[in-house]
Amino acid sequence: MLCRAQEPLLPARPSPPAWLDLGAFHPAPFAPRRVRAYVPPGPARPRPLLLLFDGQNVFTDEGSHAGGWHAHAAVEKLGARTFDRPVVVAVDHGGRHRIDELGHGAPRFLDALATQLVPALRHRFAPTHIALGGASLGGLAALLGWLTHPDVFTHALVLSPSLWFDHGALLHALHAGRLHAPPQGRIYVDAGGRERGRMFADAARLAAIFSARGLGPDRLLWRPDARGTHNERTWARRLPKALRFVFRRAAGGRLAP
């Protein structure tokens, strides 16, 4: 059962990093999948949480078809005085069902995250806030989750989002005002100049829409990557900057909202 263990996760004294197998998550009607967590080292204190799609690619190269993001290493490099190092939770994709669950099925999948997985994570980790992130279709799903569940997902890391999906429906909805950015929270958006099709142009348009709607540099970071391609190696290279933007502390050392 997911997050069955009830023992305190963060002890009072400084602790080494912790790797946790949180068990199986069954986002009905989709197939069950593995959920893992990485808790960075440090003293016990309130932490944010970063929930990432495509969990097979989040940590090490093992299990990934094209190399891992090594998100744990990127988190450890965040300066503890300037950034709030998040607990990283990786949710595996459904293999051959990935396109469905992160594409047309994304609203149902996000509802399952918000109503089934997130309550268990809140019980286990008591996070200060939760960021949602991913790349490609995972980036598209992270964007949709931030737009439609702002009470659950405060921030979003949107890497090379597949905004072309469904004939650009999400981008059109934002442009037409049928969807709106939440009144608070940060969003990081990037794309590579060497990606195929309209990936780069659509991501730039997304950033322009948010900017025109009043998201300033304190809430929006658009990162064009001229040499970037559409693969795990590129996303792993860009992840540290995304983390620094989303998890930097507010003025006065307060936790970011």
ABEGO torsion letter per residue (X at the ends): XBGABABBABBABBBBBBBBBAEBBBBOABBBBBBBBBBBBEBBBBBBBBBBBGAAAABBABGBAAEBAGAAAAAAABBAAABBBBBBBBBBBAEAAAAAAABAAAAAAAAAAAAAAAAAAAAAAGBABBBBBEBEAAAAAAAAAAAABAAABABBBBBGBBAABGGGAAAAAAAAGABBBBABEBBBBBBBAABBEAAAAAAAAAAAAAAAAGBBAAABBBBBBAABBBBAAAAAAAAAAAAAAAABBBBGGBBBX
